[in-house]
């Protein structure tokens, strides 16, 4: 119904990577950027389940006005953790990675393996014609909002078409089938409580905001240079509330750095950004 907008042939966005941007190798910085304490990894992994429990308690106590805020934080924690898992920076082996992608994504009625494929493709082909994840950044705000309901289904379809590994295809099929089963279970459970259905509905509708939150805003008005393809927002409160996902440029340059260390990475990159005339956006 709504087509993703491709870049005009007269203006092709340059590739965004550490090498194309002329940035130093990660090894030239201190090696602490890849180090995360065990308790920090456990805490990050527990946050999606914790906010899910808070949602259940808030609904049971009749705190309905708090549910959108709780759901927002649930999505933030889930996306932040899935980012680390998808990039292999969550400290998990291959078997655990498959299971975590499955469990965490199904809880928000999505496919973790589809996310990993389209997200890694987005990093390798940022804002190119076949970058469906980043496509909303090539259009306007209205486009990013209108394509919301179709965004994730199109990413799932693209992943199913392009993923060749049979194991990953089986995981993806299991994720989508499980998400559908959970939605049907929530509908069936309304005879006892409407809470699960409210959660499922908010999770599904929340996915409509992905084009705005994960593509349009992080890549707002991409320019003609590699470092102008993503944005970075600096501050003490907003980045912390969004689990450092506001350091999007830093994440694209060094995707192997865990999200918990992106703030520290940003400080190391400040002199390099300044030398290239890049001014980060300052927020609270």
C-alpha positions as CSV (number, residue, x, y, z in Angstrom):
1,X,0.0,0.0,0.0
2,X,2.7,2.4,1.0
3,X,6.0,2.0,-0.9
4,X,9.3,2.7,0.8
5,X,11.1,5.7,-0.8
6,X,14.3,5.1,-2.7
7,X,17.1,7.6,-3.0
8,X,17.1,9.6,-6.2
9,X,19.6,8.3,-8.7
10,X,21.1,11.8,-8.8
11,X,22.0,11.5,-5.2
12,X,23.2,8.3,-3.7
13,X,24.0,8.2,0.0
14,X,27.6,7.3,0.7
15,X,28.2,4.2,2.7
16,X,28.5,4.6,6.5
17,X,31.3,2.6,8.0
18,X,34.4,3.2,10.1
19,X,36.6,2.8,7.1
20,X,34.6,5.0,4.7
21,X,34.4,7.7,7.4
22,X,38.2,7.6,7.9
23,X,37.9,6.8,11.6
24,X,40.5,4.9,13.6
25,X,40.3,1.2,14.3
26,X,38.7,0.3,17.6
27,X,42.0,-1.2,18.8
28,X,43.6,2.3,18.8
29,X,41.4,3.1,21.8
30,X,41.5,1.5,25.3
31,X,40.4,-2.1,25.2
32,X,37.8,-1.4,27.9
33,X,35.2,-0.5,25.3
34,X,34.4,-4.2,24.7
35,X,34.4,-5.1,28.4
36,X,31.1,-5.5,30.3
37,X,30.8,-6.8,33.8
38,X,28.8,-10.0,34.3
39,X,26.3,-8.3,36.5
40,X,25.7,-5.6,33.8
41,X,25.0,-8.3,31.2
42,X,22.6,-10.0,33.5
43,X,20.9,-6.8,34.3
44,X,20.5,-5.9,30.6
45,X,19.1,-9.3,29.9
46,X,16.6,-9.1,32.8
47,X,15.2,-5.6,32.0
48,X,12.7,-6.8,29.3
49,X,11.3,-9.4,31.7
50,X,11.2,-6.9,34.5
51,X,9.3,-4.3,32.6
52,X,6.9,-7.1,31.4
53,X,6.2,-7.9,35.1
54,X,5.7,-4.2,35.9
55,X,3.2,-4.0,33.1
56,X,1.3,-7.0,34.6
57,X,1.3,-5.4,38.0
58,X,0.2,-2.0,36.7
59,X,-2.7,-3.5,34.8
60,X,-3.7,-5.6,37.8
61,X,-3.7,-2.5,40.0
62,X,-5.7,-0.5,37.6
63,X,-2.9,1.9,36.8
64,X,-4.0,2.1,33.1
65,X,-2.5,5.5,32.4
66,X,1.0,4.2,33.3
67,X,0.8,1.4,30.8
68,X,2.0,3.4,27.7
69,X,5.1,4.6,29.6
70,X,5.8,1.1,30.9
71,X,5.4,-0.3,27.4
72,X,7.8,2.3,26.0
73,X,10.5,1.3,28.4
74,X,9.8,-2.3,27.7
75,X,10.4,-1.7,24.0
76,X,13.6,0.4,24.7
77,X,15.1,-2.4,26.9
78,X,14.1,-5.1,24.4
79,X,15.6,-3.3,21.4
80,X,18.8,-2.4,23.3
81,X,19.3,-6.0,24.3
82,X,18.5,-7.4,20.9
83,X,21.0,-4.9,19.4
84,X,23.8,-6.4,21.5
85,X,22.6,-10.0,20.8
86,X,22.4,-9.4,17.0
87,X,25.9,-7.9,16.9
88,X,27.4,-10.7,19.1
89,X,28.3,-8.3,21.9
90,X,26.1,-9.7,24.6
91,X,28.5,-12.4,25.7
92,X,26.5,-15.3,24.4
93,X,27.6,-18.4,22.4
94,X,25.9,-19.3,19.2
95,X,23.3,-21.7,20.8
96,X,22.3,-19.2,23.5
97,X,22.1,-16.4,20.8
98,X,19.5,-18.4,18.9
99,X,17.4,-18.9,22.0
100,X,17.6,-15.4,23.3
101,X,16.7,-14.0,19.8
102,X,13.7,-16.3,19.9
103,X,12.5,-15.6,23.5
104,X,13.0,-11.9,23.7
105,X,11.5,-11.1,20.3
106,X,8.5,-13.3,20.7
107,X,7.6,-11.5,23.9
108,X,7.0,-8.4,21.8
109,X,5.4,-10.4,19.0
110,X,8.3,-10.1,16.6
111,X,11.0,-12.2,15.0
112,X,14.5,-11.9,16.4
113,X,16.2,-13.7,13.5
114,X,14.5,-11.5,11.0
115,X,15.6,-8.5,13.0
116,X,19.2,-9.7,13.0
117,X,19.3,-10.3,9.3
118,X,17.7,-6.9,8.3
119,X,19.7,-5.0,10.9
120,X,23.1,-6.4,9.9
121,X,22.2,-5.8,6.3
122,X,21.3,-2.2,7.3
123,X,24.8,-1.8,8.7
124,X,26.5,-3.2,5.6
125,X,24.3,-1.2,3.1
126,X,23.2,1.8,5.1
127,X,20.5,3.8,3.3
128,X,21.2,2.0,0.0
129,X,18.2,1.1,-2.2
130,X,17.9,-2.4,-0.7
131,X,18.2,-1.2,2.9
132,X,14.6,-1.8,4.0
133,X,15.3,-1.1,7.6
134,X,16.7,2.3,6.9
135,X,14.4,3.2,4.1
136,X,12.1,5.5,6.2
137,X,15.0,7.8,6.6
138,X,14.9,8.5,2.9
139,X,11.4,9.9,3.1
140,X,9.6,12.4,5.2
141,X,8.0,12.3,8.6
142,X,4.6,11.5,7.2
143,X,5.9,8.6,5.2
144,X,7.6,7.2,8.4
145,X,4.3,7.3,10.2
146,X,2.1,5.9,7.4
147,X,4.3,2.9,6.7
148,X,4.2,1.8,10.3
149,X,1.7,-1.0,10.1
150,X,3.5,-2.5,7.1
151,X,7.1,-2.0,8.2
152,X,7.8,-5.1,10.2
153,X,5.8,-7.5,7.9
154,X,7.9,-6.2,5.0
155,X,11.1,-6.8,6.9
156,X,9.9,-10.3,7.8
157,X,9.1,-11.0,4.1
158,X,12.5,-9.7,3.0
159,X,14.3,-11.8,5.6
160,X,12.4,-14.9,4.6
161,X,13.3,-14.3,1.0
162,X,17.0,-13.6,1.6
163,X,17.9,-15.9,4.5
164,X,19.5,-19.0,3.1
165,X,20.6,-20.9,6.3
166,X,17.8,-23.4,7.0
167,X,18.5,-23.2,10.7
168,X,17.8,-19.5,10.7
169,X,14.7,-20.0,8.6
170,X,13.3,-22.5,11.0
171,X,14.0,-20.2,13.9
172,X,12.2,-17.4,12.1
173,X,9.2,-19.6,11.3
174,X,9.1,-20.7,15.0
175,X,9.2,-17.0,16.1
176,X,6.4,-15.8,13.9
177,X,4.3,-18.9,14.7
178,X,4.9,-18.4,18.5
179,X,4.0,-14.7,18.3
180,X,0.7,-15.6,16.5
181,X,0.0,-18.3,19.1
182,X,0.6,-15.8,22.0
183,X,-1.7,-13.3,20.4
184,X,-4.4,-16.0,20.0
185,X,-3.8,-17.1,23.6
186,X,-4.2,-13.5,24.8
187,X,-7.6,-13.4,23.0
188,X,-8.7,-16.6,24.5
189,X,-7.7,-15.5,28.0
190,X,-10.1,-12.5,27.9
191,X,-12.6,-14.7,29.7
192,X,-10.4,-14.2,32.8
193,X,-8.5,-11.0,32.1
194,X,-8.1,-8.5,29.3
195,X,-4.6,-7.7,30.4
196,X,-2.8,-10.1,28.0
197,X,-4.9,-8.8,25.1
198,X,-4.1,-5.2,26.1
199,X,-0.4,-6.1,26.2
200,X,-0.5,-7.9,22.8
201,X,-2.4,-5.0,21.2
202,X,0.1,-2.4,22.6
203,X,3.0,-4.6,21.5
204,X,1.7,-4.8,18.0
205,X,0.8,-1.1,17.7
206,X,4.2,-0.2,19.2
207,X,5.8,-1.9,16.3
208,X,4.3,0.6,14.0
209,X,6.6,3.3,15.5
210,X,9.7,1.4,14.5
211,X,10.1,3.4,11.2
212,X,10.1,6.6,13.1
213,X,12.1,5.6,16.2
214,X,14.7,3.3,14.6
215,X,15.2,4.7,11.1
216,X,13.8,8.2,10.5
217,X,15.0,9.9,13.7
218,X,18.4,8.2,14.0
219,X,19.2,8.9,10.3
220,X,17.4,12.3,10.2
221,X,18.2,14.3,7.0
222,X,21.2,12.2,5.8
223,X,23.8,14.3,4.0
224,X,26.5,13.7,1.4
225,X,29.2,12.5,3.7
226,X,29.5,9.2,5.5
227,X,29.4,10.8,9.0
228,X,26.2,12.6,8.0
229,X,24.3,9.3,7.5
230,X,23.4,8.9,11.2
231,X,22.9,11.1,14.2
232,X,24.3,11.2,17.7
233,X,22.6,12.9,20.6
234,X,24.6,13.7,23.7
235,X,23.3,14.4,27.2
236,X,23.0,13.0,30.7
237,X,19.3,12.0,30.9
238,X,17.9,11.2,27.5
239,X,20.7,8.9,26.3
240,X,20.5,7.0,29.7
241,X,16.7,6.7,29.4
242,X,17.0,5.2,26.0
243,X,19.8,2.8,26.9
244,X,22.4,4.7,24.9
245,X,20.5,4.1,21.6
246,X,20.8,7.8,20.9
247,X,24.5,7.3,20.1
248,X,23.5,5.9,16.7
249,X,26.4,7.2,14.7
250,X,28.8,5.7,17.2
251,X,26.9,2.4,17.0
252,X,27.2,2.4,13.2
253,X,30.9,3.1,13.3
254,X,31.7,0.5,15.9
255,X,28.8,-1.9,16.1
256,X,30.9,-4.4,18.1
257,X,30.8,-2.1,21.1
258,X,28.1,-3.1,23.6
259,X,25.4,-0.5,24.1
260,X,26.4,0.1,27.7
261,X,29.8,1.4,26.5
262,X,28.6,3.7,23.7
263,X,28.7,6.8,26.0
264,X,32.3,6.0,26.8
265,X,33.0,5.5,23.1
266,X,31.5,8.9,22.3
267,X,34.0,10.6,24.5
268,X,36.9,8.9,22.8
269,X,35.4,10.0,19.4
270,X,34.9,13.7,20.3
271,X,38.3,14.8,19.0
272,X,37.9,12.9,15.7
273,X,34.4,14.3,15.2
274,X,35.6,17.9,16.0
275,X,38.4,17.5,13.5
276,X,35.9,16.6,10.8
277,X,33.5,19.5,11.7
278,X,30.9,17.2,13.2
279,X,28.8,18.7,16.0
280,X,26.7,16.2,18.0
281,X,23.2,17.2,18.9
282,X,22.9,18.2,22.6
283,X,19.9,17.0,24.6
284,X,19.1,17.0,28.3
